[in-house]
């Protein structure tokens, strides 16, 4: 009887861990959501700043050219994760980005904030900019990534008694 109970508990644990793994976001997906939010925020802010009189489109385009592979990789990781949720990854990504864009489109805007976003785009367009530079600015501007609440729980094995 005791073995049956232990076996049932182990099976339940295995099933719950497998279910969690299928729905939770690992660290690379959480970071991809941060980069996606950062990029979306830059795009929306650039459009709003252009309307306000400060157009930093050339800097933004240079940033996207310099770090395009990283942006595409983040989008791919996010789409793959969302597809694993319900099979509609591209559609879910569109909804995700739309929600982000709407949020950035509603915030306060000043020429000072436009200049700050332009300066970030300028820094990211430099030849020496790379993964570390992108991560630095993304973490600074998006302290809590959108999928942070879906992060997989870290399980630390402990030594058997």
Secondary structure, DSSP 8 states (H G I E B T S, - for coil): -HHHHHHHHHHHHHHHHHHHHHHSB-HHHHHHHHHHHHHHHHHHHHHHHHHHT---HHHHHHHHHHTHHHHHHHHHHHHHHHHHHHS-HHHHHHHHHHHHHHHHHHS---HHHHHHHHHHHHHHTSTT--HHHHHHHHHHH-SS-GGGGGB----------
